[in-house]
């Protein structure tokens, strides 16, 4: 087993996840079996209880930013706090969003143990101590915690991730945070020992650092990298490669300076400059002979090159050339930062690339669509509705809690009445059910209200009041008289972590005449997708919905849970209880998202008529059988584009 450790310095959120994924892509393109581990030094057991605004490489900690950090934050146009979604794996693991990057880049299926946290390690060590496994010894960070880390890495690195029984050959380990963070010290010490445990010929250390370029001078500064590498070496780890994140390619003199002061050869200083899309990152690295270095440094057997990199370069070329736009509105709750919906946005981009369209995504805060906003801030209200009405399709993603629900309901009503393509994911399905119950099934409740009599103010009068907004979710209104969405019977309302319906679950189609079944295009009548929810459609109302054309075409294997909804007499009005974005891949887009983009681009009907095929001129992927010369042709055409590093793949 070969191990590649990727650490970071200067700032968090510097791109270690993308770089780790790109390294894996390069190695996999040469036929090596690759797995990945992400280490998050926070004390949480997993990411399951994080808010999207808290989760990220900086782990939600308070930012004590010095003047240099403030300057770097402004320079790189990034927040040092980089929150994001909770990514869900097949086995129900709620993990860091970087594992989503690994799965998408490497086309593998990871496990919850591929995400290591300080909480997991300490829980494991304390559990062993309670059982007496340490034979009465004093339990300490060294050796007990560090040993637990090393044993965990060795065990997980051997677990197959390609859907077969073959062990991986290379394990890429990303150490979250930055070198010098106090919470990461046990992991740094563990890998200082680990390099001797597995021998140097099986261990490669990569350090990712920032080379800022102040606009006032235009000069690339190496001092932050020098300090970061010095701190790393002071902790007992010497980098074999230094990856320098920069706005433009490193100048030769800058590379030589980093080489001189950081004790590496100039060829071991790798430029990772800003490019037009993440699809180009593997090529940028391979152009600097990264595969050659790994084969020599780790003694890997060099195999015949495969066309995986060709596919990535084809995607990059296509991404840059697309001109015709499809406008999609994403109406959600966590709109302050895109990473809150990272997998959703990437799934949309995968689908748009597949149909030869450029995605123009507008993210709308659902609270801005509500009547309350019209009263408080009419400009924001009208701007939000203007953006929604200019969209070709609507997506409502998952979420929890009361805030913004009524805005989502209004957006769904707009899509239904105006025959706009709609995809509701998890909460988006539930919101569609609420809207349909209120406005089509006319589920108005009768509630009691105490009002003061005008003529006799001291007297309270009990009257009956019609409530047109009564149909609701029991999560939003526990006292609703029409709970069309309810919490699951097995839901534990005590502990929050790990209590949802999580992981890969089977959905059985109930009819052949289903848009999604045609889009999935599988011989069996079922699909397996990942779930993360506590609430579900109330089965007591199903017959009322289906009488009006709100059809539940997919159920769980017991036939009790509603998994897929499709509205009759609508080109594409679909809701799913699962999260198809978690299994979307750049070269294999998620069918529900693909359907949304096809419908929004007015291509859905023709696509299905062709047997789920685009016209020949719209095919964008190449196959393994195609000549490797195409890669060389693309490489010769490739231009270095110092553009902003986009979070899309």
C-alpha positions in Angstrom: 0.0 0.0 0.0 1.2 3.5 -0.9 0.2 6.5 1.1 0.0 10.1 0.0 -0.6 12.7 2.7 -1.9 16.1 1.7 -1.6 18.9 4.3 -2.2 22.6 4.0 -0.8 25.9 5.2 -1.4 29.6 5.5 -5.2 29.4 5.1 -7.9 26.8 5.2 -10.1 26.2 2.2 -7.1 26.5 0.0 -8.1 23.6 -2.3 -6.6 20.5 -0.7 -9.8 18.5 -1.5 -9.7 19.3 -5.2 -5.9 18.7 -5.4 -6.3 15.4 -3.6 -9.1 14.4 -6.0 -7.0 15.5 -9.0 -4.0 13.4 -7.9 -6.3 10.4 -7.5 -7.7 11.0 -11.0 -4.2 11.1 -12.5 -3.2 7.9 -10.8 -6.4 6.2 -11.6 -6.0 7.2 -15.3 -2.8 5.0 -15.3 -4.7 2.0 -14.0 -4.0 2.3 -10.3 -6.7 1.5 -7.7 -7.1 4.6 -5.5 -9.0 5.3 -2.3 -9.2 8.4 -0.2 -9.5 9.4 3.5 -10.5 12.8 4.8 -9.4 13.8 8.3 -11.4 16.5 10.1 -9.9 17.6 13.4 -13.1 18.7 15.0 -14.6 16.9 18.1 -17.9 16.1 16.4 -18.4 12.4 15.7 -19.5 13.2 12.2 -21.0 16.1 10.1 -24.6 15.1 10.7 -25.5 17.7 13.2 -23.8 20.6 11.4 -25.7 23.6 10.1 -24.7 24.3 6.4 -23.4 27.7 7.7 -21.1 26.0 10.2 -19.7 23.1 8.3 -16.4 23.6 6.4 -12.6 23.4 6.4 -12.4 25.9 9.3 -15.0 23.8 11.2 -17.1 26.8 12.2 -14.6 28.0 14.8 -14.4 31.7 15.6 -12.1 33.5 13.2 -9.2 35.3 15.0 -7.9 36.9 11.9 -4.6 38.8 12.0 -4.0 41.6 9.5 -2.2 39.1 7.2 -5.2 36.8 7.2 -7.6 39.7 6.5 -5.3 40.8 3.6 -5.2 37.2 2.2 -8.9 36.9 2.5 -9.4 40.0 0.4 -6.7 39.1 -2.0 -8.1 35.6 -2.7 -11.7 36.9 -2.7 -12.6 34.0 -0.4 -13.9 33.8 3.2 -11.6 32.0 5.5 -14.6 30.3 6.9 -15.9 28.0 4.2 -19.1 26.3 5.2 -20.8 23.6 3.2 -23.3 20.8 2.9 -23.3 17.4 4.7 -22.5 14.7 2.2 -24.2 11.3 2.6 -22.6 7.9 1.6 -24.2 4.6 0.7 -23.7 3.2 4.3 -25.5 6.3 5.8 -22.3 8.1 6.8 -22.8 11.8 7.1 -19.4 13.2 6.1 -17.4 16.2 5.0 -18.2 17.5 1.5 -14.7 16.7 0.3 -15.7 13.0 0.2 -18.2 14.1 -2.4 -15.2 15.5 -4.4 -13.4 12.2 -4.1 -16.4 10.2 -5.2 -17.1 12.4 -8.2 -13.5 12.7 -9.4 -12.5 9.0 -8.8 -15.9 7.5 -9.5 -15.7 5.3 -6.3 -18.0 4.6 -3.4 -16.5 5.5 -0.1 -17.6 4.5 3.5 -18.2 6.4 6.6 -14.9 5.3 8.1 -13.1 7.1 5.2 -14.0 10.3 7.2 -11.9 10.4 10.4 -12.7 13.0 13.1 -11.1 13.7 16.4 -14.5 12.7 17.9 -14.4 9.3 16.3 -10.8 8.7 17.4 -11.4 9.8 21.0 -14.6 7.8 21.2 -12.7 4.7 19.9 -9.9 5.2 22.5 -12.2 5.8 25.4 -14.3 2.8 24.5 -11.2 0.6 24.6 -10.2 2.1 27.9 -13.7 1.4 29.4 -13.3 -2.3 28.2 -9.9 -2.5 29.9 -8.1 -3.1 26.6 -5.2 -0.9 27.8 -4.6 -3.1 30.8 -4.8 -0.4 33.4 -2.2 1.9 31.7 -2.5 5.6 31.7 -4.2 6.5 28.4 -2.4 9.3 26.6 -2.3 11.1 23.3 1.0 9.5 22.6 1.0 6.6 22.1 -2.7 5.6 22.4 -4.4 8.3 20.3 -1.7 8.3 17.7 -1.7 4.5 17.5 -5.5 4.6 17.0 -5.1 7.1 14.1 -2.4 5.0 12.4 -4.4 1.7 12.8 -7.6 3.4 11.5 -5.8 4.6 8.4 -4.2 1.3 7.7 -7.5 -0.6 8.1 -9.6 1.8 6.0 -7.0 2.0 3.2 -7.5 -1.7 2.4 -11.3 -1.5 2.0 -12.3 -1.9 -1.7 -14.1 1.1 -3.1 -14.6 0.2 -6.8 -17.5 -2.2 -6.3 -15.2 -5.3 -6.4 -13.1 -7.2 -3.9 -9.7 -5.8 -5.0 -7.8 -3.7 -2.4 -6.7 -0.2 -3.4 -3.0 0.3 -4.2 -2.8 4.0 -3.3 -4.5 5.8 -0.4 -4.7 9.6 -0.5 -5.1 11.2 2.9 -6.2 14.8 3.2 -5.5 16.4 6.6 -8.1 19.1 7.2 -7.3 22.5 8.6 -3.9 24.1 8.5 -0.5 23.1 9.9 -0.2 24.7 13.4 -3.9 24.3 14.4 -3.9 22.9 17.9 -6.7 20.5 17.2 -4.7 18.9 14.4 -1.6 18.2 16.4 -2.3 14.6 17.3 -2.8 13.8 13.6 0.4 15.5 12.6 2.3 13.5 15.2 0.6 10.3 14.1 1.8 10.8 10.6 5.3 11.7 11.8 5.4 8.2 13.2 3.5 6.7 10.3 6.1 7.6 7.7 8.6 5.3 9.6 6.0 2.6 10.2 5.2 2.1 6.5 8.7 3.0 5.3 9.6 6.1 3.3 9.3 4.4 -0.1 5.6 3.9 0.7 4.9 7.4 2.0 4.7 10.7 0.2 4.0 14.0 1.8 2.4 16.9 -0.1 2.0 20.4 1.3 -0.4 22.9 -0.2 0.4 26.5 0.4 -0.7 29.9 -0.9 1.5 32.3 -2.9 -0.3 35.6 -2.8 0.2 38.3 -5.4 -0.6 41.8 -4.1 -2.2 44.0 -6.8 -0.1 46.9 -5.7 3.2 45.3 -6.7 2.1 42.3 -8.9 4.9 40.3 -7.3 4.4 36.7 -6.2 5.2 36.4 -2.5 6.9 33.3 -1.1 7.2 34.2 2.6 3.8 32.6 3.7 4.9 29.3 2.0 8.3 29.5 3.6 6.8 29.9 7.1 4.3 27.2 6.5 6.9 24.6 5.4 9.1 25.6 8.3 6.3 24.9 10.7 5.6 21.5 9.0 9.2 20.5 9.2 9.4 21.6 12.8 6.7 19.0 13.5 8.7 16.2 11.9 7.3 16.1 8.4 9.2 17.2 5.4 7.2 17.8 2.2 8.2 15.8 -0.9 6.1 18.1 -3.1 4.9 21.7 -2.5 1.8 22.7 -4.3 1.5 26.4 -4.6 -1.9 27.9 -5.1 -1.7 31.2 -7.0 -3.6 33.5 -9.3 -1.1 33.0 -12.2 1.5 30.3 -13.0 4.6 30.6 -10.8 7.5 32.4 -12.3 10.7 30.4 -12.6 12.5 32.7 -10.1 9.7 32.1 -7.6 9.9 28.4 -7.9 13.6 28.5 -7.5 13.3 30.6 -4.4 10.7 28.2 -2.8 13.0 25.3 -3.7 16.0 27.0 -2.1 14.3 28.0 1.2 12.0 24.9 1.5 14.6 22.1 0.9 13.0 20.6 -2.2 14.1 20.5 -5.9 12.6 23.0 -8.4 10.7 20.2 -10.0 9.1 19.4 -6.7 7.4 22.8 -6.6 4.1 22.4 -8.4 2.0 25.3 -9.7 -1.7 25.2 -9.1 -2.9 28.4 -10.6 -6.5 29.6 -11.1 -8.2 28.0 -14.1 -11.5 28.3 -15.8 -13.0 25.1 -14.2 -12.0 22.2 -11.9 -12.1 19.9 -14.9 -8.7 21.4 -15.9 -6.9 20.8 -12.6 -5.8 17.2 -13.3 -4.4 18.4 -16.6 -2.5 21.3 -15.0 -0.9 18.8 -12.6 -0.1 16.2 -15.1 1.5 18.7 -17.4 4.1 19.1 -14.7 4.8 15.3 -14.9 3.2 14.5 -11.6 2.5 10.9 -12.6 6.2 10.4 -13.4 7.2 11.7 -10.0 4.8 9.4 -8.2 5.8 6.3 -10.2 9.5 7.0 -9.4 9.0 8.2 -5.7 6.6 5.4 -4.7 7.8 2.7 -7.0 4.5 2.3 -8.7 4.4 0.1 -11.8 3.7 2.3 -14.8 0.8 1.0 -16.8 -0.7 1.8 -20.2 -2.3 5.2 -20.0 -6.1 5.1 -20.0 -8.4 7.8 -21.4 -9.8 9.0 -18.1 -7.8 12.2 -18.4 -9.1 12.5 -22.0 -12.6 12.5 -20.6 -11.7 15.3 -18.1 -10.1 17.4 -20.8 -13.1 16.9 -23.1 -15.3 18.1 -20.2 -13.0 21.1 -19.7 -13.1 22.0 -23.4 -16.9 21.7 -23.5 -17.3 23.7 -20.3 -15.4 26.6 -21.8 -17.0 26.6 -25.2 -20.7 26.4 -24.2 -22.7 29.5 -25.2 -26.4 28.6 -25.1 -27.7 29.1 -21.6 -30.4 27.4 -19.6 -31.7 29.4 -16.7 -32.4 27.5 -13.5 -33.7 29.1 -10.2 -32.7 27.4 -7.0 -35.0 28.5 -4.2 -33.6 27.5 -0.9 -33.0 28.4 2.8 -29.2 28.4 3.0 -28.3 30.8 0.2 -25.5 32.9 1.7 -22.9 30.5 0.4 -23.0 28.2 -2.6 -21.2 25.3 -0.7 -24.4 24.9 1.3 -25.8 23.3 -1.8 -22.5 22.0 -3.3 -23.7 18.6 -4.6 -26.9 20.1 -5.9 -25.1 22.7 -7.9 -22.6 20.2 -9.2 -25.4 17.8 -10.2 -27.0 20.7 -12.2 -23.7 21.4 -13.9 -23.2 17.7 -14.8 -26.6 17.7 -16.4 -26.1 20.9 -18.3 -22.8 19.7 -19.7 -24.5 16.4 -20.8 -27.0 18.3 -22.9 -24.6 20.8 -24.3 -26.0 23.8 -22.4 -24.3 26.4 -20.2 -25.9 26.5 -16.7 -27.1 30.0 -15.6 -28.0 29.4 -12.0 -29.8 31.9 -9.9 -30.0 31.2 -6.2 -33.0 32.8 -4.5 -33.5 33.0 -0.7 -37.0 31.6 -0.2 -37.8 34.1 2.5 -37.5 36.9 -0.1 -40.6 35.4 -1.9 -42.8 35.7 1.1 -45.5 38.4 1.8 -43.7 39.5 4.9 -40.7 40.6 2.8 -43.1 42.6 0.6 -44.1 44.6 3.6 -40.6 45.0 5.1 -38.5 45.3 1.9 -40.5 45.5 -1.3 -37.4 46.0 -3.5 -35.9 42.7 -2.4 -39.3 40.9 -2.8 -39.9 42.1 -6.3 -36.2 41.4 -7.3 -36.6 37.8 -6.1 -39.8 37.3 -8.0 -38.3 38.9 -11.1 -35.4 36.4 -10.9 -37.8 33.5 -10.4 -40.1 34.5 -13.3 -37.1 34.7 -15.7 -36.1 31.1 -15.0 -36.6 28.2 -17.4 -36.9 25.7 -14.5 -37.2 25.6 -10.8 -35.4 23.5 -8.2 -36.2 23.3 -4.4 -33.5 21.4 -2.5 -33.5 19.8 0.9 -33.6 21.6 4.2 -35.0 21.6 7.7 -37.1 24.0 9.9 -39.8 26.6 9.5 -37.9 29.5 8.0 -38.6 30.1 4.3 -41.2 27.4 3.8 -44.0 29.7 2.7 -41.7 31.2 0.0 -40.9 27.8 -1.3 -44.7 27.0 -1.4 -45.2 30.2 -3.4 -42.4 29.3 -5.9 -43.9 25.8 -6.4 -47.3 27.2 -7.0 -45.8 29.5 -9.7 -44.1 26.5 -11.4 -47.2 24.4 -11.3 -49.6 27.0 -12.7 -47.1 28.3 -15.3 -46.1 24.7 -16.5 -42.5 25.4 -15.6 -40.2 22.4 -15.1 -39.8 21.6 -11.5 -37.6 19.3 -9.4 -38.2 19.0 -5.7 -35.6 17.2 -3.6 -36.5 15.9 -0.2 -38.0 19.0 1.4 -38.8 20.1 -2.2 -41.1 17.0 -2.5 -42.8 17.8 0.8 -43.3 21.5 -0.1 -44.9 20.4 -3.4 -47.3 18.2 -1.4 -48.2 21.1 0.9 -48.8 23.5 -2.0 -51.0 20.9 -3.9 -53.0 20.1 -0.7 -53.8 23.8 -0.1 -54.5 25.0 -3.6 -55.9 21.9 -5.4 -57.2 19.6 -2.7 -58.6 22.7 -0.8 -57.5 21.4 2.6 -58.6 24.4 4.6 -58.8 23.8 8.3 -61.2 25.2 10.8 -59.4 26.6 13.8 -60.7 28.2 17.0 -59.8 31.8 17.7 -60.5 34.0 20.8 -61.5 37.6 19.8 -62.5 40.5 21.9 -66.1 41.6 21.4 -66.1 45.2 20.0 -69.1 46.3 22.0 -68.0 44.5 25.1 -64.2 44.6 25.3 -64.1 42.6 28.5 -65.8 39.6 26.8 -63.9 37.1 24.8 -65.8 35.5 22.0 -65.0 32.0 20.7 -65.4 31.9 16.9 -64.5 29.6 14.0 -62.0 30.9 11.5 -61.1 29.3 8.1 -57.4 28.8 7.7 -56.4 28.4 4.1 -52.8 27.7 5.0 -53.7 24.8 7.3 -52.3 21.9 5.2 -48.8 21.6 6.4 -45.9 19.4 7.7 -45.9 18.4 11.3 -42.4 19.7 11.4 -43.6 23.2 10.6 -47.0 23.1 12.4 -47.4 20.3 14.9 -51.1 21.3 15.4 -52.1 21.3 11.7 -55.5 19.6 11.0 -54.1 18.3 7.7 -50.6 16.9 8.4 -49.8 15.9 4.8 -46.1 15.5 5.9 -45.3 13.7 9.1 -42.3 12.5 11.0 -41.4 8.8 10.5 -42.6 6.4 13.2 -39.1 5.3 14.0 -37.8 8.9 14.4 -36.1 9.4 17.7 -36.9 12.9 18.9 -34.1 12.8 21.5 -30.6 12.6 20.0 -30.2 14.4 16.7 -27.0 12.7 15.4 -27.6 9.7 13.2 -31.3 9.5 13.8 -32.5 10.2 10.3 -33.3 7.7 7.5 -29.9 7.6 6.0 -27.9 6.0 3.2 -28.7 3.9 0.1 -32.4 2.8 0.0 -34.3 1.1 -2.8 -37.2 2.8 -4.6 -39.6 0.6 -6.6 -41.4 2.1 -9.6 -45.2 1.5 -9.6 -45.8 2.1 -13.3 -43.9 1.9 -16.6 -45.4 5.2 -17.6 -43.1 7.3 -15.5 -40.8 10.0 -16.7 -38.1 9.2 -14.1 -38.3 5.5 -14.9 -37.6 6.3 -18.6 -34.7 8.6 -17.6 -33.1 6.0 -15.3 -33.5 3.6 -18.2 -32.7 0.4 -16.3 -34.0 -3.1 -16.9 -35.2 -3.5 -13.3 -38.2 -1.7 -11.9 -36.2 -0.1 -9.1 -33.4 2.4 -8.4 -31.1 2.7 -5.4 -30.5 6.3 -4.1 -29.2 7.9 -1.0 -31.5 9.4 1.7 -31.3 11.9 4.5 -34.6 12.8 6.0 -36.8 12.6 9.2 -40.2 13.5 7.6 -42.2 11.8 4.9 -45.5 12.1 3.0 -48.4 11.0 5.1 -49.7 7.8 3.5 -53.3 8.5 4.8 -53.6 11.3 2.1 -52.2 9.4 -0.9 -55.6 8.5 -2.4 -56.7 12.1 -2.3 -53.5 13.2 -4.1 -53.7 10.6 -6.8 -57.3 11.3 -7.6 -56.2 14.8 -8.7 -53.2 13.6 -10.7 -50.5 14.1 -8.1 -49.1 10.6 -8.7 -46.7 8.7 -6.4 -44.9 6.6 -9.0 -42.2 5.3 -6.7 -42.5 3.6 -3.3 -40.1 2.0 -0.9 -39.8 -1.8 -0.9 -42.6 -2.1 1.7 -44.9 0.1 -0.3 -45.4 2.4 2.7 -43.2 5.4 1.9 -43.7 7.7 -1.0 -40.3 8.2 -2.8 -41.2 9.7 -6.2 -44.0 12.0 -7.3 -44.9 13.1 -10.8 -47.7 15.5 -11.7 -50.0 14.5 -14.6 -50.4 16.8 -17.6 -47.2 18.6 -16.8 -44.0 18.3 -18.9 -41.8 17.8 -15.8 -43.1 18.4 -12.3 -41.2 15.8 -10.2 -40.4 15.4 -6.5 -38.1 12.8 -4.9 -37.7 12.0 -1.3 -34.0 10.9 -1.8 -31.0 13.0 -2.7 -29.9 12.0 -6.3 -27.2 14.7 -6.3 -25.0 12.5 -4.1 -24.6 9.9 -6.8 -24.3 12.3 -9.8 -21.0 12.1 -11.7 -19.5 14.4 -14.4 -19.6 11.6 -16.9 -22.9 10.1 -15.5 -25.4 12.8 -14.6 -28.2 12.1 -12.1 -31.4 11.3 -14.1 -33.7 13.6 -12.1 -31.4 16.6 -12.6 -30.9 15.6 -16.2 -34.6 15.6 -16.7 -34.9 19.1 -15.2 -32.3 20.5 -17.5 -33.7 18.7 -20.5 -37.2 20.0 -19.8 -36.0 23.5 -19.2 -34.1 23.3 -22.5 -37.2 21.9 -24.3 -35.3 18.7 -25.2 -36.9 16.2 -22.8 -39.5 14.7 -25.2 -37.1 14.3 -28.0 -34.4 12.8 -25.7 -36.9 10.1 -24.5 -38.1 9.4 -28.0 -34.5 8.8 -29.1 -34.1 6.1 -26.3 -32.3 8.4 -23.9 -29.9 9.7 -26.5 -29.0 13.2 -27.6 -28.4 14.0 -31.2 -24.9 12.9 -32.4 -23.6 16.5 -32.5 -24.5 16.8 -28.8 -22.4 13.9 -27.6 -19.7 15.2 -25.3 -18.0 12.2 -23.8 -15.4 9.9 -25.3 -15.0 6.2 -24.5 -12.1 4.1 -23.4 -11.8 2.7 -26.9 -11.0 6.0 -28.4 -7.4 6.8 -29.4 -5.1 8.3 -26.8 -4.0 10.7 -29.5 -7.1 12.7 -28.8 -5.7 13.5 -25.4 -2.5 14.8 -26.9 -4.4 16.9 -29.4 -6.4 18.4 -26.6 -3.2 19.0 -24.6 -1.6 20.8 -27.5 -4.7 23.1 -27.8 -4.9 23.8 -24.1 -4.2 27.3 -23.0 -3.4 28.5 -19.5 -6.4 30.5 -18.3 -5.7 32.5 -15.1 -9.3 32.8 -14.3 -11.1 32.3 -11.0 -11.0 28.8 -9.7 -14.7 27.8 -10.0 -16.3 25.4 -7.5 -17.9 23.3 -10.2 -17.3 19.7 -11.5 
